[in-house]
Amino acid sequence: MKADDIQAGGTHYKDMGVQPWTVMEALLTPEEFRGYLKGNLIKYAMRQGKKDSPDADKWHHYKLKLKELTG
């Protein structure tokens, strides 16, 4: 399964015609986009257990997307 096929914590992004990270990937340089993904990995790791949300699942989602980009 590819990262674009899943969403943790609802369907609000998948219900859009284009997912926000698809737009970001098109507008940012590859380095900037990797930085965006890494920043979200840090955010979800640090707030795990602090909010009532599936942050571990979100972390894995962003990790999958980053892995798809970097091989």
LUMMI-228739 format. One record per residue: residue in one letter; y, x, z of N, C-alpha, C in turn. Coordinates in steps of 0.02 Angstrom, whole numbers. Example, Ala and Ser with C-alpha at 12.3 -4.5 7.8 and 13.67 -1.06 7.14 Angstrom:
BEGIN
 residu   n_c2   n_c1   n_c3  ca_c2  ca_c1  ca_c3   c_c2   c_c1   c_c3
      A   -284    660    390   -225    615    390   -165    660    390
      S   -112    642    354    -53    684    357      2    645    394
END
This chain:
BEGIN
 residu   n_c2   n_c1   n_c3  ca_c2  ca_c1  ca_c3   c_c2   c_c1   c_c3
      M    -59     42      0      0      0      0     62     44      0
      K    112     24    -38    175     61    -42    225     32      7
      A    272     74     28    324     53     76    364     -7     50
      D    375    -11    -15    414    -67    -43    377   -133    -39
      D    311   -131    -26    271   -191    -24    268   -223     46
      I    295   -189     96    289   -214    164    358   -217    197
      Q    362   -252    253    422   -252    295    401   -267    366
      A    426   -227    412    413   -238    483    469   -280    511
      G    452   -331    550    503   -370    584    534   -426    544
      G    497   -456    500    523   -513    463    516   -505    388
      T    552   -547    351    551   -544    278    621   -542    248
      H    672   -533    291    741   -538    267    757   -489    210
      Y    729   -429    210    741   -383    154    698   -399     94
      K    636   -416    106    591   -431     51    612   -495     14
      D    647   -540     48    670   -601     17    731   -591    -29
      M    761   -532    -25    818   -516    -68    793   -498   -138
      G    835   -507   -187    817   -488   -255    803   -413   -262
      V    843   -374   -226    836   -301   -224    842   -280   -151
      Q    795   -238   -129    797   -215    -60    854   -164    -52
      P    888   -165      6    943   -118     17    925    -45      5
      W    866    -24     25    851     48     16    840     64    -58
      T    825     15   -100    820     26   -172    890     41   -200
      V    940      4   -176   1009     16   -197   1032     85   -172
      M   1017     99   -108   1037    164    -80   1005    222   -119
      E    941    214   -135    907    267   -172    939    278   -240
      A    964    225   -271    996    231   -336   1066    262   -331
      L   1102    250   -277   1171    273   -270   1178    340   -235
      L   1130    357   -192   1134    419   -154   1098    475   -191
      T   1115    536   -175   1076    592   -202   1007    590   -168
      P    957    623   -197    892    626   -164    897    654    -93
      E    938    705    -84    946    734    -17    978    684     31
      E   1029    648      9   1061    598     51   1012    543     70
      F    972    521     22    925    467     36    871    489     85
      R    847    550     77    799    577    126    831    580    195
      G    894    599    198    930    601    262    936    532    293
      Y    949    482    252    952    412    276    885    393    307
      L    831    408    272    764    390    298    750    428    363
      K    766    492    365    754    532    426    796    505    484
      G    858    486    470    900    458    522    871    394    552
      N    843    352    510    811    291    535    748    307    574
      L    711    359    555    653    379    594    674    399    665
      I    728    436    670    753    457    736    775    395    776
      K    812    350    743    837    290    777    779    248    805
      Y    729    234    764    675    191    787    631    225    839
      A    624    290    834    586    327    885    622    325    952
      M    688    334    951    726    337   1014    734    270   1047
      R    735    216   1009    745    151   1041    681    113   1054
      Q    623    144   1039    559    112   1051    555     89   1124
      G    538     25   1133    532     -3   1200    597    -25   1231
      K    653    -12   1199    719    -30   1227    743    -98   1201
      K    716   -121   1146    735   -185   1117    672   -226   1107
      D    681   -290   1100    625   -334   1085    615   -336   1010
      S    590   -280    982    579   -278    910    522   -228    896
      P    492   -234    837    435   -191    819    457   -122    795
      D    491    -84    838    518    -20    816    464     30    794
      A    405     29    826    352     74    804    331     58    733
      D    326     -7    717    308    -27    649    363     -6    599
      K    426    -13    620    481      7    577    479     83    566
      W    464    121    619    459    194    613    406    212    561
      H    348    180    565    294    193    518    313    174    446
      H    352    121    440    376     99    374    420    152    341
      Y    469    176    380    514    228    354    476    293    342
      K    428    309    384    387    369    375    348    365    310
      L    320    306    295    283    296    233    329    306    173
      K    389    278    175    436    285    120    455    359    110
      L    468    394    164    485    465    159    427    505    131
      K    367    489    152    307    524    127    298    512     52
      E    312    451     30    307    435    -42    356    478    -82
      L    414    493    -54    465    532    -89    450    607    -89
      T    420    630    -35    411    702    -27    340    725    -43
      G    295    677    -51    226    693    -68    187    716    -12
END
